[in-house]
Amino acid sequence: MRKSRSKSKVRSKSKVRLKSKSKSKSNKSKSDNTALLIIDMQYDFLEGGSLAVAGGNSIIEKINKLRDKYGCIVLSKDWHPVNHVSFAQTHGKPVFTLMGSQMLWPVHCVQNSHGAEIHKDIVVKKGDIIVEKGTHLNRDSYSAFFDNDHKSQTKLDKILKSKNIKAVDVCGLAYDYCVGYTALDAHKLGYKTRVIKYASAAVNADSAAKMSSNLKKSKIKIVEK
């Protein structure tokens, strides 16, 4: 009887070890192959900024909690030159005028300005990847992968492929512009893509609804909570 009980305990412990190994292997696999893309959490898009997105500050803590689930973290930054094509001031027109396909915004995220820096409350660690976008004077870039005309790319796709990333989760600002367009491009590039909507904020309800429709058409999962 004692031997039988002893063997039973050994088997039971072995099963626990196997389950534990299997679980940690599964978590490691997700961490190694999935990147979190944190989009444009910069001062100019947050409270007090020149192009502040309502509710932007409320997602900071959610993003900081999210990052612990991922081995690869990417933070994008709008990084515009002075007199960028997207600035209404550059054209002498009112803000939020649509000029062709280009929306004209207030001056924001000018290179080396305070407004272009990532907010101090966003956790940034050594090893995180920073990707700058919108760096060309005459081209805007909503996506962290491409300029809007898709004629030039940022370094993001090459970096992710070099790290064998197969999937991306996208969050940040703004859901209806840079978050959404980053997700759509990620999907086109072959990444399994999700948008973490509860850790994102939108410029307005109409454009958010339109973006949701476009994401669903591309079968990109929208994580609501």
PyMOL commands that set and color helices and strands:
alter all, ss='L'
color gray80, all
select helices_A, chain A and resi 2-33+43-45+57-69+88-91+114-116+156-162+175-188+205-217
alter helices_A, ss='H'
color red, helices_A
select strands_A, chain A and resi 34-39+72-78+98-99+102-103+129-133+167-173+192-201+221-223
alter strands_A, ss='S'
color yellow, strands_A
deselect
rebuild
show_as cartoon
